[in-house]
Amino acid sequence: MIVPDYLRQGDTVAIAAPARKISPAEIAPAMHLLEQNGFNVFYDERLFAECHQFAGDEAVRAGYIQELLDNPDIRAVWCARGGYGSARIIDSLDFTAFQARPKWICGYSDVTVFHSHIQQNFNIATLHATMPVNVHEEALDNAANRSLIAALRGERLRYELPQHPLSRPGNFEGIVTGGNLSMLYSLLASPSDVNTDGKILFIEDLDEYLYHIDRMMTSLERAGKLRRLAGLLVGHLSDMHDNTIPYGKTAEEIVAEHARHYDFPVIFGFPAGHEADNRAIRMGCPLKCLCEGHSIIIEN
């Protein structure tokens, strides 16, 4: 795996919007966070383009991100927000200059398209982390933001979590891949579909019906994505919905049910996903899980 250079004082982070539109007010606290930590911030007026719910049409979004990928002075691209739209532009991007001089692509949710596509096609690490839309002036110094900055600087990421009743604990290590479950499901059989063999699969999701969670897990299982995992790491499964006739299981129970068909370790309760405590994970990099008493230690 190729790891982009870590950032130093004075390096430039660009803010991009590959999916839903964003406003200047929504990114202002994130700019303060970067500047307080010694980074320069780059964006231009195309960041605030609008086309219905998108941050401009496909040509605008792809053109802007292409320039960021090609610009050697930009050391990281931080996606402003998720929503929907990255899959509509990923195939029009030319990653030649990016391959020659990799930089950190940062974000989560819809940005899973970039994580998977870059890992599968170019073997380059990316950063699953909070995004500018989630940064608030009154809470700049929170765990999610600190982990983002630490990850960009190359510091060791070490998280301690309590045992979860649905976990199947075990020590394991491997390259971590994955991201938003809905996006992973949508990428199956596409050029962005990531190989999970021998890897640790991380999943999280938001605002889904419970039967959708089962449908997506069933599809991953049928596609062989669970067959040879080193481990399964489950983050936030937030704000789930049920039908009038209840499904009968929680989202976590649905995931655990599918994992029972295999013998890899399963860790629930990792603090990443669509909640405020969204800790950074270097995707495509080694991750180690150690069970110590009643605690789980995750190192990345």
Stockholm file with secondary structure:
# STOCKHOLM 1.0

chainA/1-300         MIVPDYLRQGDTVAIAAPARKISPAEIAPAMHLLEQNGFNVFYDERLFAECHQFAGDEAVRAGYIQELLDNPDIRAVWCARGGYGSARIIDSLDFTAFQARPKWICGYSDVTVFHSHIQQNFNIATLHATMPVNVHEEALDNAANRSLIAALRGERLRYELPQHPLSRPGNFEGIVTGGNLSMLYSLLASPSDVNTDGKILFIEDLDEYLYHIDRMMTSLERAGKLRRLAGLLVGHLSDMHDNTIPYGKTAEEIVAEHARHYDFPVIFGFPAGHEADNRAIRMGCPLKCLCEGHSIIIEN
#=GR chainA/1-300 SS CBCCCCCCTTCEEEEECSSBCCCHHHHHHHHHHHHHTTCEEECCGGGGCCBTTBSSCHHHHHHHHHHHHHCTTEEEEEECCCSSCGGGTGGGCCCHHHHHSCCEEEECGGGHHHHHHHHHHHCBCEEECCCGGGCCGGGSSSHHHHHHHHHHHTCCCEEEEECCTTCBCCCEEEEEEEEEHHHHHHTTTSTTCCCCTTSEEEEEEESCBHHHHHHHHHHHHHTTTTTTCSEEEEEEEESCBCCSSCCSSCHHHHHHHHHTTSCSCEEECCSCSSSSCCCCEEETSEEEEEEETTEEEEEC
#=GC SS_cons         CBCCCCCCTTCEEEEECSSBCCCHHHHHHHHHHHHHTTCEEECCGGGGCCBTTBSSCHHHHHHHHHHHHHCTTEEEEEECCCSSCGGGTGGGCCCHHHHHSCCEEEECGGGHHHHHHHHHHHCBCEEECCCGGGCCGGGSSSHHHHHHHHHHHTCCCEEEEECCTTCBCCCEEEEEEEEEHHHHHHTTTSTTCCCCTTSEEEEEEESCBHHHHHHHHHHHHHTTTTTTCSEEEEEEEESCBCCSSCCSSCHHHHHHHHHTTSCSCEEECCSCSSSSCCCCEEETSEEEEEEETTEEEEEC
//
